[in-house]
Amino acid sequence: MKKLRVFQAFKIKRIVPGNLPRNLGTVLLFLLLFPYMITFLFGNLQEGAAGRENEGYRQAFREGQIFVVNTTALGTENIPLEAYVADKLVRSIDHNYELETLKAQAVLIRSGIVSSLDSSGKNMTGSMEIRTEDTDYGRSALSEPVLEAVSETKGVCLTFDGKAINGAYFAVSNGLTRSGKELFGEEYPYLKSVSCSRDFLSADYTSFVSYRSDEFDQKWAEIDFCQITEEEILKKDGIQKEREAGNITLYRDSAGYVVYMEREGKYVSGEQFRDKFHLSSSSFHLKKEEEILITVKGVGHGLGMSQFGANEMAKEGEDYVDILNYFFDHVTFTKFE
């Protein structure tokens, strides 16, 4: 094998970084490396359309009571939320990207973490703790741009109907992002399909994987097949059917990503196939020659924010609010502080 603007109603306010907890080494490093933290920036931020529903969140942020409780083989550590956001940011995106891109990513990471809390600011157990098992925490050096991005967006989340969203992001699109409504119905209405016309400039935009026929057959047989019918698949909005090499039928969404595929009456999801065949995304085509060649576009699942596309926007002068407005629909920027 070879591998290759959304609806918004903003109140203008300045964001003033609060005092961070000082009981963790990561936060000490934060303060040492970034003593000249920006004291304000002009933020197009709303206090929250849900008003009272968000009070629990805001109280938790004001008191610095939201912690990520990380359990590994070495023990359990209580990590202040912003420290964890900084650590995860450096691991999830090229920290050489534009500052506004890093800010957008920081907001999505924070929103995803906070989304596990309900509107009272507590999780299912009644505490303000988010539990995880992250063995990679603390292993990456925190660069100054990463620390600045977290500092300048401290407490900012994307919310929908008064609750922080699980903001999706990925590396590079195939030219479009995917519609949440197409894939999940009304469950994720804020995930919209938008053009990322400059993503083709990424060095990772196109990749290739090839398999011998016997290798392909063996891997196909190992997949956990879906219990679904073509009729059920075609009921989904935007699905397009096409035949490809090896008597395989592909069912694509309107952004060109494979949702399902069928071979000899057996169905698999595009993401199952992607995982099993080690593809960078589920936007692919198959061609049978001496081997079965799979041509892939993009990197990642295609939902939410394309990091490369966001960075191209940042290069053109768009700020993180503009960027997130472009990729997400019907969301509100809410500062819980």
CORURPE-V184200 format. One record per backbone hydrogen bond with DSSP energy under -1.0 kcal/mol. NH is the residue of the N-H (numbers start at 1). CO is the residue of the C=O. Records with the same first field share a line. If there is no record, write none. Layout:
NH: CO ; CO
This chain:
4: 208
13: 43
15: 41
28: 24
29: 25
30: 26
31: 27
32: 28
33: 29
34: 30
43: 13
45: 43
46: 333
51: 48
53: 50
54: 51
55: 52
58: 54
59: 55
60: 56
61: 57
62: 58
63: 59
64: 61
65: 60
67: 128
68: 79
69: 130
70: 77
71: 132
72: 75
75: 72
77: 70
79: 68
81: 66
84: 80
85: 81
86: 82
87: 83
88: 84
89: 85
90: 86
97: 94
102: 98
103: 99
104: 100
105: 101
106: 102
107: 103
108: 104
109: 105
110: 106
111: 107
112: 108
113: 109
114: 110
115: 111
116: 113
117: 114
118: 122
121: 118
123: 127
126: 123
130: 67
132: 69
137: 134
139: 136
147: 143
148: 144
149: 145
150: 146
151: 147
152: 148
154: 151
156: 153
157: 334
159: 332
160: 163
163: 160
165: 158
167: 165
170: 305
172: 299
177: 194
178: 302
180: 191
183: 179
184: 180
185: 181
187: 184
191: 188
196: 175
199: 196
201: 198
202: 199
205: 202
207: 296
209: 294
211: 292
216: 212
217: 213
218: 214
219: 215
220: 216
221: 217
223: 220
226: 267
228: 226
233: 229
234: 230
236: 233
239: 236
240: 252
242: 250
244: 248
248: 244
249: 262
250: 242
251: 260
252: 240
253: 257
256: 253
258: 282
259: 251
260: 251
261: 268
262: 249
263: 266
266: 263
268: 261
270: 259
273: 269
274: 270
275: 271
276: 272
277: 273
279: 274
285: 295
287: 293
289: 291
292: 211
293: 287
294: 209
295: 285
296: 207
297: 283
298: 205
299: 172
300: 280
305: 168
307: 170
308: 171
310: 306
311: 307
312: 308
313: 309
314: 310
315: 311
317: 314
318: 313
323: 319
324: 320
325: 321
326: 322
327: 323
328: 324
329: 190
332: 159
334: 157
336: 155
337: 335
